[in-house]
Amino acid sequence: RATFNIFAIAFVILTVIWIISGREQTELEADSTNQSQSGIIQRALSYRDVWITSFGFLGATFAWSGFVGFLPTLLLESSDISLHWSGLILAIFIIIGGVAGLFLARAAMAVNNRRYFLQSLGILMACTYIGMTLTSSVPLLLILSVLNGLAWGFWPILHSVPFQLPGIRTREIAVALALITMMIAAGTALGPLVTGFLQEATGSLKTALVIIGVAPISLTISGTLLSLMAQQV
């Protein structure tokens, strides 16, 4: 309870800081006022790249939320690994992911090719999730957590897709990002739910986590489809 209280206070402080320091964007493109709200939504959602990007995020966050919710239980019950260690294992890939995103996004921009980054990071993420499910070695779990964190460097690469669409307007970018955010939330909500159903259906939490560990392959599929779409333009 104390932990939740601390985080609640932190979020309140961040919210107050945002309310005080945030500024409204007043410089909108000239023709935006001539476009109806429904027209903006329709045009924004007509970009196939937006849906492909949303699919990539859906699988990644689906697996992440399932593992955050159930991996500590699995490690404690099957390998007697304490919550202190499992908490550290989960924290590592979140921290590493933030740092990796800075460097991988820059590298992707330098080579001007998202395809290979997304394809390889999707496979790496799936393999590390499955590996963390199957092993009971703490050193190996820590190594896999670091590698999983590197795979999370995909975030800025994929999240920047709407900004790079030809001809897209400011308000349409906002709608596209809203769809992506909705898919991220959907994946986060469905991960633990589906994991619980799979555990009951198979009778094994380990089997359930192995199954959802494959979900980040959506990143690989997204990278491939985005590349094909770019070649057709």
N, C-alpha and C positions, 0 to 999 in steps of 0.2 A: 504493500500500500504506500509506503514511504517513497518507493521508486516512482510510482505513478504520480504521486503528488509533486515530486521534483520535476518530472517532465512536464506536467501540466503548468507549473509555474513558469518553466522555461518557454513554453509555447505562448503563454500570455504575454511575457516580456517581449518576445519576438514580434507578436502581433501589434503590440503598442508601438514598438519601434517602427514597424512598417506603416502604421496609420499616421505617425508623426512625420516620417521622412519620405513617404511615397508621394509621387507626383502624377497628375493626370497627363496623358499624351493629348495635346491639343492640335498638333500639326498632322491632320489626316489628308489623304490625297483628295484632290479637287472633285473627282467624279464619284467619291464614295457617297455623297449626299444624294446623288441621283439614283442610287441603287437601293432597291427595297431590301428589307431584312431577309425575307424569304429567298430573294435572289442571291444574296451574299452566301447564305447557308447552302443553297443548291450548287452554286459554283464551287465553293470550297470543297464540298463533298464529292464533286465530280472528278477530282484528281485521284486517279487510282493509286498513286504513290502514297497518298495519305492513308488509305486503307491497308496497303501493304506494310507501311510503317507501324500502324496500330496493331496489326497481326504479330509483328516481331516483338513488340512490347508485351503483348498479351501472354505469349508463351513464357517469356523470361520472368515476368512478375508472378505468373501462376506458380512456377517452380519455386521461386524465391520465398513466397509467403508460405507454401507448404512446408518447406524445409525449416524456415524460421520457427514455425509452429510445432513441428513434430520431431525434428532431428535431435534436440536435447533429450526428449523422452526416449527415443530409440537408443541413443548412446548410453543413457543411464540404465535402462532396463537390460540391454543386450551385452554391454561391455563394462558397466559400472563406472562410466566416465562421469565425473561430477558436473553439476551445472556451471561451476566456475570455469571448467575447461571448455564446455560446449558454448558458453557465453563468449569466451575469448575467440573460439573458432568462428563463430558467426560474426563477431565484431571485426575480425581481421579482414574478411572479404568485403565488408561494407566500406571500411577505411581505405583499403587498397584500391577499391573500385573508383572512389572519388579522385584519387591521385592519378590512376591509370587513365581516366577519362581525359585529363588535361593533355597528356602526351600522345595518346592514341588519336584523339581528335585532330591534333596538330599534324600528326603523321599522315592521317587520311587526307587532310587538305593538301599536304605537300605533294602527295602522289596523285591526288585527284581521282581516287578510286575507292569507293566504299565497299565494293563487292567482296574483296578478299578479306578485309577486316571483319565484316559481319559474318561471312561464311565460317571463317576459322574461329572467331570468338563464340559463335553459337555452338559449335562442336566442342570447344574447350569447356564451355560452361556445362553442357550436358554430361561430359565425361567426368568432370570434377564432382558434380552432384552425385552421380552414380557411384563414383569412387568413395566419397564420404559416407555413403550409405553402407557400402560393403566392407569397409575396413574398421578395425577397432584399435588401430595404432594412433596414439595421440600425435607423435611427430609427423606421421603421414597425413593425418587430418589437418595439421597446421599447414603443411606444404600444399595440400589440395585447396585449402582455404585461400592461400595467397594466390594460387593460379586462378581460382574462381573469381577473386577480386579483380585480377587483370582482365578477365573476360567481361566484367561489368564496365570496362572502359568503352563498351559499345554505345553507352547511353548518349553522350553528346553527338556521336556520329549519326545515330539514327534520329535523334530528336531534332536535328537541324534540317532534316529533309524538307519540311514545309517551307522553310525560308529560301530554299534554293529552287523552288518550282518556277518555271518561266511564266511571267505574266501575273503571278498571284499578288493580290492587294493586301494591305495591312489588316483589314477586318476579316478577310478570308483566312489569313494566317491564324488569327485568333480562333476562328471556328475549327480549323484543322487541328490546332493544338488542343482544343476542347475535346475533340473526338479521341485523340491520342491519350489524353489524360483520363478520359472515361474508360478506355480499354485497359490502361494501367491499373485503374481502380478495380475494374472487373476481374482482372487476373489476380490481383491481391486478395480480393474477396473469395474467389472461387478456389484458390489453391488449398487452403485448409479444409474447405468443405468437401472437395473431391478427394483429398487425401484421406479424410475420415471415412467416406463412403467406400473407398478402395480397401482400406484396412478392414472394415467390416465384411466386405465381399470376399477378400482373399484370406482373411484371418492372420495377416502378417503386415505389420507396419513397414518392415524392410521392403517387402514387395511393392507396397503402395508408393514408397518414396522412390524406388527404382523406376517405377512407371512414370511418375510425374517429373522425374529427373530428365526425361527425354524431351520435355516440353520446350526447352530453349533452342531446339533445332528450328523453331520458328524464326530465329534470327538468321540462320543459314538460308532458309527459304526466302526470307525477306531480302537478304542481300542479293540472292540470285535473281529474284523477280525485279528488283529495282534496277539491276544491271541490264536486264532484258528490255525493260521499259525505256531506259536511256538510249539503248541502241536503236529503238524504233522511232525516236524523236528525230 
